[in-house]
Amino acid sequence: MMPLSFATEGEENIIKQVGGKAEVRAHLENLGFVAGAAVKVITSMGGNIIVNIKESRVAISREMAAKIMI
């Protein structure tokens, strides 16, 4: 297992678990970051990561990506 922030661009991964405080986990789950979901890093620029999840593009910070384990 490794954080999503270390994922290779263009590679599809499966989310194993989502960490962090309860409100952070709830926010990420609302965006579609749940265990078992497929996630693909599109690009990583500056402090943000753009990912494809559930047929949507979402930009999250590196800190948030570090809480998502793949």
All heavy atoms as TSV, in Angstrom:
chain	resi	resn	atom	element	x	y	z
A	1	MET	N	N	0.838	-1.188	0.000
A	1	MET	CA	C	0.000	0.000	0.000
A	1	MET	C	C	0.878	1.245	0.000
A	1	MET	O	O	1.911	1.273	0.649
A	1	MET	CB	C	-0.888	0.019	1.251
A	1	MET	CG	C	-2.290	-0.379	0.968
A	1	MET	SD	S	-3.543	-0.159	2.246
A	1	MET	CE	C	-2.743	-0.014	3.775
A	2	MET	N	N	0.424	2.264	-0.742
A	2	MET	CA	C	1.142	3.539	-0.768
A	2	MET	C	C	0.124	4.660	-0.933
A	2	MET	O	O	-0.991	4.422	-1.403
A	2	MET	CB	C	2.161	3.569	-1.900
A	2	MET	CG	C	1.565	3.567	-3.274
A	2	MET	SD	S	2.849	3.643	-4.514
A	2	MET	CE	C	1.871	3.695	-6.003
A	3	PRO	N	N	0.499	5.883	-0.555
A	3	PRO	CA	C	-0.432	7.012	-0.718
A	3	PRO	C	C	-0.659	7.339	-2.196
A	3	PRO	O	O	0.220	7.132	-3.030
A	3	PRO	CB	C	0.279	8.176	-0.027
A	3	PRO	CG	C	1.380	7.579	0.772
A	3	PRO	CD	C	1.710	6.268	0.160
A	4	LEU	N	N	-1.821	7.871	-2.499
A	4	LEU	CA	C	-2.164	8.262	-3.866
A	4	LEU	C	C	-1.193	9.315	-4.390
A	4	LEU	O	O	-0.930	9.379	-5.586
A	4	LEU	CB	C	-3.598	8.809	-3.904
A	4	LEU	CG	C	-4.134	9.262	-5.252
A	4	LEU	CD1	C	-4.130	8.111	-6.248
A	4	LEU	CD2	C	-5.523	9.831	-5.103
A	5	SER	N	N	-0.618	10.103	-3.509
A	5	SER	CA	C	0.314	11.152	-3.934
A	5	SER	C	C	1.575	10.571	-4.590
A	5	SER	O	O	2.273	11.272	-5.310
A	5	SER	CB	C	0.698	12.050	-2.757
A	5	SER	OG	O	1.167	11.289	-1.670
A	6	PHE	N	N	1.869	9.287	-4.386
A	6	PHE	CA	C	3.032	8.635	-4.993
A	6	PHE	C	C	2.680	7.862	-6.259
A	6	PHE	O	O	3.547	7.232	-6.851
A	6	PHE	CB	C	3.693	7.667	-4.005
A	6	PHE	CG	C	4.339	8.328	-2.828
A	6	PHE	CD1	C	4.480	7.639	-1.638
A	6	PHE	CD2	C	4.805	9.627	-2.890
A	6	PHE	CE1	C	5.081	8.228	-0.536
A	6	PHE	CE2	C	5.406	10.232	-1.796
A	6	PHE	CZ	C	5.542	9.529	-0.620
A	7	ALA	N	N	1.422	7.884	-6.682
A	7	ALA	CA	C	0.987	7.106	-7.845
A	7	ALA	C	C	1.588	7.663	-9.134
A	7	ALA	O	O	1.847	8.857	-9.253
A	7	ALA	CB	C	-0.528	7.108	-7.951
A	8	THR	N	N	1.797	6.781	-10.099
A	8	THR	CA	C	2.320	7.164	-11.409
A	8	THR	C	C	1.193	7.753	-12.253
A	8	THR	O	O	0.086	7.220	-12.260
A	8	THR	CB	C	2.883	5.922	-12.123
A	8	THR	OG1	O	3.824	5.277	-11.263
A	8	THR	CG2	C	3.563	6.295	-13.421
A	9	GLU	N	N	1.495	8.836	-12.971
A	9	GLU	CA	C	0.492	9.454	-13.841
A	9	GLU	C	C	0.071	8.480	-14.934
A	9	GLU	O	O	0.894	7.793	-15.515
A	9	GLU	CB	C	1.050	10.731	-14.477
A	9	GLU	CG	C	1.228	11.853	-13.497
A	9	GLU	CD	C	1.734	13.128	-14.144
A	9	GLU	OE1	O	1.713	13.229	-15.382
A	9	GLU	OE2	O	2.166	14.015	-13.396
A	10	GLY	N	N	-1.249	8.412	-15.183
A	10	GLY	CA	C	-1.782	7.561	-16.231
A	10	GLY	C	C	-2.058	6.133	-15.817
A	10	GLY	O	O	-2.640	5.374	-16.582
A	11	GLU	N	N	-1.664	5.744	-14.625
A	11	GLU	CA	C	-1.855	4.375	-14.151
A	11	GLU	C	C	-3.110	4.294	-13.284
A	11	GLU	O	O	-3.304	5.104	-12.390
A	11	GLU	CB	C	-0.634	3.969	-13.328
A	11	GLU	CG	C	-0.655	2.553	-12.820
A	11	GLU	CD	C	0.612	2.235	-12.044
A	11	GLU	OE1	O	1.677	2.132	-12.675
A	11	GLU	OE2	O	0.513	2.104	-10.812
A	12	GLU	N	N	-3.971	3.316	-13.555
A	12	GLU	CA	C	-5.188	3.145	-12.762
A	12	GLU	C	C	-4.883	2.307	-11.527
A	12	GLU	O	O	-4.193	1.296	-11.616
A	12	GLU	CB	C	-6.286	2.488	-13.594
A	12	GLU	CG	C	-7.627	2.486	-12.885
A	12	GLU	CD	C	-8.773	2.181	-13.813
A	12	GLU	OE1	O	-9.062	3.022	-14.688
A	12	GLU	OE2	O	-9.365	1.105	-13.662
A	13	ASN	N	N	-5.395	2.735	-10.386
A	13	ASN	CA	C	-5.189	2.037	-9.118
A	13	ASN	C	C	-6.515	1.854	-8.413
A	13	ASN	O	O	-7.492	2.548	-8.708
A	13	ASN	CB	C	-4.256	2.866	-8.206
A	13	ASN	CG	C	-2.876	3.015	-8.782
A	13	ASN	OD1	O	-2.103	2.081	-8.796
A	13	ASN	ND2	N	-2.567	4.202	-9.288
A	14	ILE	N	N	-6.544	0.934	-7.458
A	14	ILE	CA	C	-7.732	0.693	-6.647
A	14	ILE	C	C	-7.473	1.236	-5.245
A	14	ILE	O	O	-6.430	0.967	-4.643
A	14	ILE	CB	C	-8.058	-0.824	-6.562
A	14	ILE	CG1	C	-8.255	-1.408	-7.968
A	14	ILE	CG2	C	-9.279	-1.063	-5.692
A	14	ILE	CD1	C	-9.419	-0.838	-8.743
A	15	ILE	N	N	-8.436	1.985	-4.720
A	15	ILE	CA	C	-8.301	2.545	-3.376
A	15	ILE	C	C	-8.472	1.426	-2.346
A	15	ILE	O	O	-9.451	0.676	-2.394
A	15	ILE	CB	C	-9.347	3.648	-3.142
A	15	ILE	CG1	C	-9.100	4.803	-4.111
A	15	ILE	CG2	C	-9.311	4.137	-1.689
A	15	ILE	CD1	C	-10.166	5.877	-4.090
A	16	LYS	N	N	-7.515	1.320	-1.435
A	16	LYS	CA	C	-7.566	0.305	-0.376
A	16	LYS	C	C	-8.230	0.847	0.886
A	16	LYS	O	O	-9.017	0.168	1.515
A	16	LYS	CB	C	-6.155	-0.181	-0.024
A	16	LYS	CG	C	-5.373	-0.706	-1.203
A	16	LYS	CD	C	-5.852	-2.065	-1.635
A	16	LYS	CE	C	-4.904	-2.643	-2.649
A	16	LYS	NZ	N	-5.495	-2.991	-3.907
A	17	GLN	N	N	-7.861	2.096	1.272
A	17	GLN	CA	C	-8.478	2.706	2.447
A	17	GLN	C	C	-8.296	4.209	2.401
A	17	GLN	O	O	-7.433	4.717	1.707
A	17	GLN	CB	C	-7.906	2.141	3.739
A	17	GLN	CG	C	-6.497	2.598	4.064
A	17	GLN	CD	C	-5.970	1.988	5.343
A	17	GLN	OE1	O	-6.032	0.783	5.504
A	17	GLN	NE2	N	-5.467	2.808	6.228
A	18	VAL	N	N	-9.157	4.907	3.143
A	18	VAL	CA	C	-9.094	6.359	3.242
A	18	VAL	C	C	-8.896	6.703	4.706
A	18	VAL	O	O	-9.654	6.259	5.565
A	18	VAL	CB	C	-10.390	7.011	2.707
A	18	VAL	CG1	C	-10.329	8.519	2.836
A	18	VAL	CG2	C	-10.626	6.611	1.257
A	19	GLY	N	N	-7.841	7.460	5.001
A	19	GLY	CA	C	-7.528	7.818	6.378
A	19	GLY	C	C	-7.878	9.259	6.675
A	19	GLY	O	O	-8.523	9.939	5.893
A	20	GLY	N	N	-7.422	9.714	7.841
A	20	GLY	CA	C	-7.664	11.090	8.251
A	20	GLY	C	C	-8.783	11.188	9.266
A	20	GLY	O	O	-9.360	10.190	9.685
A	21	LYS	N	N	-9.079	12.426	9.669
A	21	LYS	CA	C	-10.163	12.675	10.624
A	21	LYS	C	C	-11.506	12.361	9.987
A	21	LYS	O	O	-11.616	12.281	8.764
A	21	LYS	CB	C	-10.134	14.139	11.073
A	21	LYS	CG	C	-8.901	14.491	11.867
A	21	LYS	CD	C	-8.974	15.928	12.319
A	21	LYS	CE	C	-7.749	16.281	13.133
A	21	LYS	NZ	N	-7.740	17.681	13.548
A	22	ALA	N	N	-12.519	12.215	10.806
A	22	ALA	CA	C	-13.850	11.827	10.320
A	22	ALA	C	C	-14.384	12.792	9.265
A	22	ALA	O	O	-14.925	12.361	8.243
A	22	ALA	CB	C	-14.823	11.727	11.490
A	23	GLU	N	N	-14.212	14.099	9.485
A	23	GLU	CA	C	-14.749	15.052	8.502
A	23	GLU	C	C	-13.971	15.011	7.192
A	23	GLU	O	O	-14.551	15.188	6.124
A	23	GLU	CB	C	-14.804	16.483	9.066
A	23	GLU	CG	C	-13.470	17.068	9.466
A	23	GLU	CD	C	-13.119	16.886	10.930
A	23	GLU	OE1	O	-13.803	16.127	11.646
A	23	GLU	OE2	O	-12.139	17.493	11.370
A	24	VAL	N	N	-12.673	14.732	7.252
A	24	VAL	CA	C	-11.869	14.600	6.031
A	24	VAL	C	C	-12.296	13.362	5.268
A	24	VAL	O	O	-12.487	13.401	4.047
A	24	VAL	CB	C	-10.359	14.544	6.369
A	24	VAL	CG1	C	-9.537	14.230	5.130
A	24	VAL	CG2	C	-9.909	15.854	6.996
A	25	ARG	N	N	-12.464	12.246	5.975
A	25	ARG	CA	C	-12.914	11.001	5.324
A	25	ARG	C	C	-14.283	11.198	4.684
A	25	ARG	O	O	-14.524	10.752	3.560
A	25	ARG	CB	C	-12.965	9.857	6.338
A	25	ARG	CG	C	-11.611	9.258	6.625
A	25	ARG	CD	C	-11.704	7.905	7.316
A	25	ARG	NE	N	-12.666	7.847	8.394
A	25	ARG	CZ	C	-12.398	8.103	9.676
A	25	ARG	NH1	N	-11.183	8.444	10.033
A	25	ARG	NH2	N	-13.330	8.013	10.587
A	26	ALA	N	N	-15.200	11.874	5.390
A	26	ALA	CA	C	-16.544	12.104	4.857
A	26	ALA	C	C	-16.479	12.958	3.589
A	26	ALA	O	O	-17.176	12.666	2.603
A	26	ALA	CB	C	-17.421	12.769	5.912
A	27	HIS	N	N	-15.640	13.977	3.591
A	27	HIS	CA	C	-15.492	14.836	2.414
A	27	HIS	C	C	-14.956	14.039	1.226
A	27	HIS	O	O	-15.480	14.143	0.105
A	27	HIS	CB	C	-14.559	16.005	2.736
A	27	HIS	CG	C	-14.269	16.891	1.569
A	27	HIS	ND1	N	-15.231	17.677	0.980
A	27	HIS	CD2	C	-13.128	17.099	0.858
A	27	HIS	CE1	C	-14.690	18.337	-0.035
A	27	HIS	NE2	N	-13.412	17.993	-0.128
A	28	LEU	N	N	-13.923	13.229	1.462
A	28	LEU	CA	C	-13.349	12.418	0.386
A	28	LEU	C	C	-14.341	11.384	-0.125
A	28	LEU	O	O	-14.429	11.131	-1.328
A	28	LEU	CB	C	-12.060	11.749	0.856
A	28	LEU	CG	C	-10.871	12.692	1.064
A	28	LEU	CD1	C	-9.712	11.959	1.736
A	28	LEU	CD2	C	-10.417	13.303	-0.247
A	29	GLU	N	N	-15.127	10.785	0.782
A	29	GLU	CA	C	-16.141	9.816	0.364
A	29	GLU	C	C	-17.212	10.483	-0.485
A	29	GLU	O	O	-17.697	9.894	-1.450
A	29	GLU	CB	C	-16.748	9.126	1.580
A	29	GLU	CG	C	-15.797	8.136	2.218
A	29	GLU	CD	C	-16.310	7.553	3.529
A	29	GLU	OE1	O	-17.466	7.836	3.913
A	29	GLU	OE2	O	-15.532	6.826	4.170
A	30	ASN	N	N	-17.568	11.719	-0.171
A	30	ASN	CA	C	-18.548	12.457	-0.979
A	30	ASN	C	C	-18.023	12.716	-2.388
A	30	ASN	O	O	-18.817	12.811	-3.329
A	30	ASN	CB	C	-18.922	13.780	-0.307
A	30	ASN	CG	C	-19.821	13.585	0.889
A	30	ASN	OD1	O	-20.496	12.573	1.012
A	30	ASN	ND2	N	-19.822	14.557	1.784
A	31	LEU	N	N	-16.713	12.839	-2.523
A	31	LEU	CA	C	-16.103	13.038	-3.844
A	31	LEU	C	C	-15.950	11.726	-4.610
A	31	LEU	O	O	-15.596	11.735	-5.783
A	31	LEU	CB	C	-14.730	13.704	-3.697
A	31	LEU	CG	C	-14.732	15.151	-3.197
A	31	LEU	CD1	C	-13.309	15.620	-2.953
A	31	LEU	CD2	C	-15.433	16.068	-4.181
A	32	GLY	N	N	-16.178	10.589	-3.937
A	32	GLY	CA	C	-16.086	9.288	-4.598
A	32	GLY	C	C	-14.886	8.456	-4.188
A	32	GLY	O	O	-14.682	7.362	-4.705
A	33	PHE	N	N	-14.067	8.978	-3.272
A	33	PHE	CA	C	-12.882	8.245	-2.820
A	33	PHE	C	C	-13.276	7.251	-1.731
A	33	PHE	O	O	-13.224	7.566	-0.546
A	33	PHE	CB	C	-11.814	9.219	-2.298
A	33	PHE	CG	C	-11.259	10.118	-3.365
A	33	PHE	CD1	C	-11.786	11.377	-3.557
A	33	PHE	CD2	C	-10.232	9.691	-4.182
A	33	PHE	CE1	C	-11.280	12.214	-4.548
A	33	PHE	CE2	C	-9.721	10.515	-5.173
A	33	PHE	CZ	C	-10.251	11.778	-5.348
A	34	VAL	N	N	-13.705	6.060	-2.146
A	34	VAL	CA	C	-14.100	4.997	-1.220
A	34	VAL	C	C	-13.294	3.744	-1.527
A	34	VAL	O	O	-12.802	3.569	-2.647
A	34	VAL	CB	C	-15.621	4.696	-1.319
A	34	VAL	CG1	C	-16.447	5.877	-0.846
A	34	VAL	CG2	C	-16.014	4.320	-2.730
A	35	ALA	N	N	-13.147	2.874	-0.546
A	35	ALA	CA	C	-12.399	1.634	-0.739
A	35	ALA	C	C	-13.019	0.829	-1.878
A	35	ALA	O	O	-14.238	0.703	-1.977
A	35	ALA	CB	C	-12.393	0.827	0.543
A	36	GLY	N	N	-12.164	0.328	-2.761
A	36	GLY	CA	C	-12.621	-0.475	-3.889
A	36	GLY	C	C	-12.826	0.320	-5.166
A	36	GLY	O	O	-12.977	-0.257	-6.233
A	37	ALA	N	N	-12.831	1.648	-5.083
A	37	ALA	CA	C	-13.048	2.480	-6.273
A	37	ALA	C	C	-11.748	2.585	-7.079
A	37	ALA	O	O	-10.657	2.597	-6.521
A	37	ALA	CB	C	-13.517	3.872	-5.869
A	38	ALA	N	N	-11.888	2.672	-8.392
A	38	ALA	CA	C	-10.733	2.841	-9.273
A	38	ALA	C	C	-10.420	4.332	-9.383
A	38	ALA	O	O	-11.326	5.155	-9.514
A	38	ALA	CB	C	-11.032	2.273	-10.651
A	39	VAL	N	N	-9.146	4.662	-9.304
A	39	VAL	CA	C	-8.703	6.055	-9.403
A	39	VAL	C	C	-7.485	6.118	-10.310
A	39	VAL	O	O	-6.644	5.228	-10.290
A	39	VAL	CB	C	-8.407	6.649	-8.001
A	39	VAL	CG1	C	-7.286	5.916	-7.316
A	39	VAL	CG2	C	-8.094	8.124	-8.064
A	40	LYS	N	N	-7.427	7.159	-11.132
A	40	LYS	CA	C	-6.324	7.313	-12.090
A	40	LYS	C	C	-5.794	8.738	-11.985
A	40	LYS	O	O	-6.567	9.693	-12.093
A	40	LYS	CB	C	-6.852	7.047	-13.498
A	40	LYS	CG	C	-5.829	7.114	-14.586
A	40	LYS	CD	C	-6.531	6.795	-15.905
A	40	LYS	CE	C	-5.584	6.633	-17.046
A	40	LYS	NZ	N	-6.303	6.324	-18.289
A	41	VAL	N	N	-4.491	8.881	-11.763
A	41	VAL	CA	C	-3.868	10.199	-11.690
A	41	VAL	C	C	-3.693	10.721	-13.111
A	41	VAL	O	O	-3.050	10.079	-13.937
A	41	VAL	CB	C	-2.512	10.139	-10.956
A	41	VAL	CG1	C	-1.822	11.490	-11.003
A	41	VAL	CG2	C	-2.699	9.688	-9.520
A	42	ILE	N	N	-4.283	11.887	-13.392
A	42	ILE	CA	C	-4.164	12.508	-14.706
A	42	ILE	C	C	-2.887	13.342	-14.761
A	42	ILE	O	O	-2.077	13.187	-15.665
A	42	ILE	CB	C	-5.386	13.405	-15.015
A	42	ILE	CG1	C	-6.675	12.597	-14.937
A	42	ILE	CG2	C	-5.236	14.074	-16.374
A	42	ILE	CD1	C	-6.764	11.423	-15.868
A	43	THR	N	N	-2.727	14.234	-13.798
A	43	THR	CA	C	-1.530	15.076	-13.753
A	43	THR	C	C	-1.283	15.556	-12.330
A	43	THR	O	O	-2.194	15.581	-11.514
A	43	THR	CB	C	-1.654	16.277	-14.714
A	43	THR	OG1	O	-0.412	16.960	-14.773
A	43	THR	CG2	C	-2.728	17.229	-14.291
A	44	SER	N	N	-0.051	15.902	-12.089
A	44	SER	CA	C	0.347	16.421	-10.784
A	44	SER	C	C	1.090	17.724	-11.026
A	44	SER	O	O	2.138	17.732	-11.667
A	44	SER	CB	C	1.256	15.400	-10.096
A	44	SER	OG	O	1.744	15.915	-8.898
A	45	MET	N	N	0.504	18.832	-10.573
A	45	MET	CA	C	1.139	20.124	-10.798
A	45	MET	C	C	1.110	20.951	-9.521
A	45	MET	O	O	0.079	21.044	-8.866
A	45	MET	CB	C	0.480	20.872	-11.946
A	45	MET	CG	C	-0.975	21.179	-11.747
A	45	MET	SD	S	-1.652	22.122	-13.091
A	45	MET	CE	C	-2.340	20.845	-14.101
A	46	GLY	N	N	2.256	21.487	-9.180
A	46	GLY	CA	C	2.335	22.289	-7.967
A	46	GLY	C	C	1.958	21.463	-6.752
A	46	GLY	O	O	2.477	20.381	-6.549
A	47	GLY	N	N	1.030	21.958	-5.971
A	47	GLY	CA	C	0.591	21.245	-4.777
A	47	GLY	C	C	-0.676	20.448	-4.981
A	47	GLY	O	O	-1.233	19.920	-4.031
A	48	ASN	N	N	-1.168	20.369	-6.223
A	48	ASN	CA	C	-2.428	19.679	-6.495
A	48	ASN	C	C	-2.237	18.470	-7.388
A	48	ASN	O	O	-1.294	18.402	-8.175
A	48	ASN	CB	C	-3.430	20.630	-7.160
A	48	ASN	CG	C	-3.829	21.757	-6.250
A	48	ASN	OD1	O	-3.978	21.584	-5.050
A	48	ASN	ND2	N	-3.984	22.937	-6.816
A	49	ILE	N	N	-3.174	17.538	-7.270
A	49	ILE	CA	C	-3.191	16.342	-8.109
A	49	ILE	C	C	-4.572	16.272	-8.746
A	49	ILE	O	O	-5.585	16.401	-8.051
A	49	ILE	CB	C	-2.927	15.071	-7.269
A	49	ILE	CG1	C	-1.527	15.147	-6.659
A	49	ILE	CG2	C	-3.088	13.821	-8.102
A	49	ILE	CD1	C	-1.218	14.012	-5.720
A	50	ILE	N	N	-4.614	16.078	-10.058
A	50	ILE	CA	C	-5.888	15.912	-10.760
A	50	ILE	C	C	-6.062	14.434	-11.055
A	50	ILE	O	O	-5.174	13.804	-11.627
A	50	ILE	CB	C	-5.930	16.745	-12.051
A	50	ILE	CG1	C	-5.775	18.230	-11.712
A	50	ILE	CG2	C	-7.227	16.491	-12.812
A	50	ILE	CD1	C	-5.657	19.139	-12.901
A	51	VAL	N	N	-7.202	13.885	-10.624
A	51	VAL	CA	C	-7.463	12.455	-10.791
A	51	VAL	C	C	-8.799	12.235	-11.482
A	51	VAL	O	O	-9.678	13.087	-11.445
A	51	VAL	CB	C	-7.462	11.713	-9.429
A	51	VAL	CG1	C	-6.116	11.822	-8.753
A	51	VAL	CG2	C	-8.547	12.221	-8.514
A	52	ASN	N	N	-8.932	11.086	-12.124
A	52	ASN	CA	C	-10.206	10.608	-12.644
A	52	ASN	C	C	-10.751	9.614	-11.642
A	52	ASN	O	O	-10.065	8.649	-11.297
A	52	ASN	CB	C	-10.003	9.896	-13.983
A	52	ASN	CG	C	-10.420	10.722	-15.157
A	52	ASN	OD1	O	-10.795	11.869	-15.026
A	52	ASN	ND2	N	-10.344	10.125	-16.333
A	53	ILE	N	N	-11.947	9.858	-11.170
A	53	ILE	CA	C	-12.608	8.912	-10.276
A	53	ILE	C	C	-14.094	8.914	-10.598
A	53	ILE	O	O	-14.702	9.977	-10.735
A	53	ILE	CB	C	-12.345	9.233	-8.789
A	53	ILE	CG1	C	-12.920	8.147	-7.910
A	53	ILE	CG2	C	-12.864	10.600	-8.405
A	53	ILE	CD1	C	-12.233	7.978	-6.598
A	54	LYS	N	N	-14.650	7.739	-10.795
A	54	LYS	CA	C	-16.063	7.582	-11.142
A	54	LYS	C	C	-16.470	8.501	-12.286
A	54	LYS	O	O	-17.432	9.248	-12.202
A	54	LYS	CB	C	-16.935	7.828	-9.913
A	54	LYS	CG	C	-16.699	6.800	-8.827
A	54	LYS	CD	C	-17.751	6.837	-7.760
A	54	LYS	CE	C	-17.499	5.697	-6.791
A	54	LYS	NZ	N	-18.496	5.616	-5.772
A	55	GLU	N	N	-15.686	8.474	-13.363
A	55	GLU	CA	C	-15.956	9.217	-14.589
A	55	GLU	C	C	-15.996	10.729	-14.382
A	55	GLU	O	O	-16.646	11.451	-15.130
A	55	GLU	CB	C	-17.252	8.717	-15.238
A	55	GLU	CG	C	-17.176	7.250	-15.603
A	55	GLU	CD	C	-18.533	6.657	-15.918
A	55	GLU	OE1	O	-19.510	7.414	-16.043
A	55	GLU	OE2	O	-18.604	5.438	-16.030
A	56	SER	N	N	-15.314	11.232	-13.362
A	56	SER	CA	C	-15.217	12.664	-13.101
A	56	SER	C	C	-13.761	13.026	-12.858
A	56	SER	O	O	-12.985	12.208	-12.375
A	56	SER	CB	C	-16.021	13.047	-11.862
A	56	SER	OG	O	-17.372	12.780	-12.045
A	57	ARG	N	N	-13.416	14.266	-13.168
A	57	ARG	CA	C	-12.077	14.769	-12.851
A	57	ARG	C	C	-12.182	15.598	-11.588
A	57	ARG	O	O	-13.035	16.477	-11.485
A	57	ARG	CB	C	-11.527	15.630	-13.980
A	57	ARG	CG	C	-11.042	14.795	-15.119
A	57	ARG	CD	C	-10.223	15.609	-16.070
A	57	ARG	NE	N	-9.777	14.710	-17.132
A	57	ARG	CZ	C	-8.918	15.033	-18.037
A	57	ARG	NH1	N	-8.408	16.240	-18.063
A	57	ARG	NH2	N	-8.550	14.171	-18.950
A	58	VAL	N	N	-11.306	15.299	-10.640
A	58	VAL	CA	C	-11.307	15.984	-9.357
A	58	VAL	C	C	-9.880	16.423	-9.045
A	58	VAL	O	O	-8.941	15.666	-9.233
A	58	VAL	CB	C	-11.817	15.034	-8.231
A	58	VAL	CG1	C	-11.794	15.728	-6.887
A	58	VAL	CG2	C	-13.206	14.520	-8.549
A	59	ALA	N	N	-9.744	17.659	-8.569
A	59	ALA	CA	C	-8.441	18.159	-8.133
A	59	ALA	C	C	-8.405	18.121	-6.612
A	59	ALA	O	O	-9.322	18.618	-5.952
A	59	ALA	CB	C	-8.222	19.579	-8.627
A	60	ILE	N	N	-7.375	17.491	-6.064
A	60	ILE	CA	C	-7.206	17.449	-4.613
A	60	ILE	C	C	-5.778	17.857	-4.275
A	60	ILE	O	O	-4.892	17.771	-5.113
A	60	ILE	CB	C	-7.520	16.047	-4.026
A	60	ILE	CG1	C	-6.635	14.976	-4.655
A	60	ILE	CG2	C	-8.984	15.705	-4.189
A	60	ILE	CD1	C	-6.759	13.625	-3.994
A	61	SER	N	N	-5.585	18.298	-3.052
A	61	SER	CA	C	-4.247	18.706	-2.614
A	61	SER	C	C	-3.394	17.470	-2.345
A	61	SER	O	O	-3.904	16.368	-2.148
A	61	SER	CB	C	-4.354	19.560	-1.353
A	61	SER	OG	O	-4.817	18.773	-0.279
A	62	ARG	N	N	-2.087	17.671	-2.302
A	62	ARG	CA	C	-1.177	16.569	-1.977
A	62	ARG	C	C	-1.454	16.035	-0.572
A	62	ARG	O	O	-1.296	14.849	-0.322
A	62	ARG	CB	C	0.265	17.033	-2.075
A	62	ARG	CG	C	0.759	17.156	-3.472
A	62	ARG	CD	C	2.280	17.063	-3.529
A	62	ARG	NE	N	2.715	17.077	-4.911
A	62	ARG	CZ	C	2.741	15.996	-5.688
A	62	ARG	NH1	N	2.373	14.849	-5.221
A	62	ARG	NH2	N	3.160	16.091	-6.928
A	63	GLU	N	N	-1.837	16.923	0.352
A	63	GLU	CA	C	-2.135	16.484	1.723
A	63	GLU	C	C	-3.330	15.535	1.732
A	63	GLU	O	O	-3.331	14.540	2.451
A	63	GLU	CB	C	-2.413	17.698	2.626
A	63	GLU	CG	C	-1.200	18.573	2.881
A	63	GLU	CD	C	-0.913	19.549	1.746
A	63	GLU	OE1	O	-1.833	19.884	0.958
A	63	GLU	OE2	O	0.255	19.971	1.626
A	64	MET	N	N	-4.363	15.857	0.948
A	64	MET	CA	C	-5.531	14.970	0.865
A	64	MET	C	C	-5.152	13.661	0.191
A	64	MET	O	O	-5.554	12.585	0.632
A	64	MET	CB	C	-6.650	15.636	0.056
A	64	MET	CG	C	-7.323	16.749	0.765
A	64	MET	SD	S	-8.461	16.131	1.985
A	64	MET	CE	C	-9.423	17.583	2.242
A	65	ALA	N	N	-4.344	13.747	-0.867
A	65	ALA	CA	C	-3.930	12.546	-1.593
A	65	ALA	C	C	-3.109	11.626	-0.704
A	65	ALA	O	O	-3.143	10.406	-0.858
A	65	ALA	CB	C	-3.147	12.924	-2.836
A	66	ALA	N	N	-2.383	12.188	0.248
A	66	ALA	CA	C	-1.560	11.379	1.157
A	66	ALA	C	C	-2.428	10.547	2.105
A	66	ALA	O	O	-1.967	9.548	2.642
A	66	ALA	CB	C	-0.622	12.267	1.952
A	67	LYS	N	N	-3.683	10.922	2.278
A	67	LYS	CA	C	-4.592	10.186	3.168
A	67	LYS	C	C	-5.308	9.046	2.449
A	67	LYS	O	O	-5.951	8.222	3.073
A	67	LYS	CB	C	-5.624	11.154	3.767
A	67	LYS	CG	C	-4.999	12.179	4.689
A	67	LYS	CD	C	-6.031	13.163	5.173
A	67	LYS	CE	C	-5.545	14.266	6.051
A	67	LYS	NZ	N	-4.171	14.383	6.391
A	68	ILE	N	N	-5.175	8.993	1.122
A	68	ILE	CA	C	-5.826	7.949	0.309
A	68	ILE	C	C	-4.788	6.895	-0.026
A	68	ILE	O	O	-3.797	7.178	-0.698
A	68	ILE	CB	C	-6.421	8.561	-0.975
A	68	ILE	CG1	C	-7.422	9.655	-0.617
A	68	ILE	CG2	C	-7.054	7.477	-1.840
A	68	ILE	CD1	C	-7.819	10.529	-1.790
A	69	MET	N	N	-4.991	5.679	0.465
A	69	MET	CA	C	-4.042	4.590	0.239
A	69	MET	C	C	-4.500	3.710	-0.917
A	69	MET	O	O	-5.654	3.329	-0.994
A	69	MET	CB	C	-3.903	3.746	1.503
A	69	MET	CG	C	-3.409	4.540	2.687
A	69	MET	SD	S	-1.874	5.349	2.344
A	69	MET	CE	C	-0.830	4.553	3.486
A	70	ILE	N	N	-3.528	3.421	-1.817
A	70	ILE	CA	C	-3.829	2.566	-2.961
A	70	ILE	C	C	-2.954	1.326	-2.908
A	70	ILE	O	O	-1.956	1.283	-2.199
A	70	ILE	CB	C	-3.597	3.303	-4.303
A	70	ILE	CG1	C	-2.191	3.892	-4.364
A	70	ILE	CG2	C	-4.643	4.384	-4.479
A	70	ILE	CD1	C	-1.824	4.474	-5.708
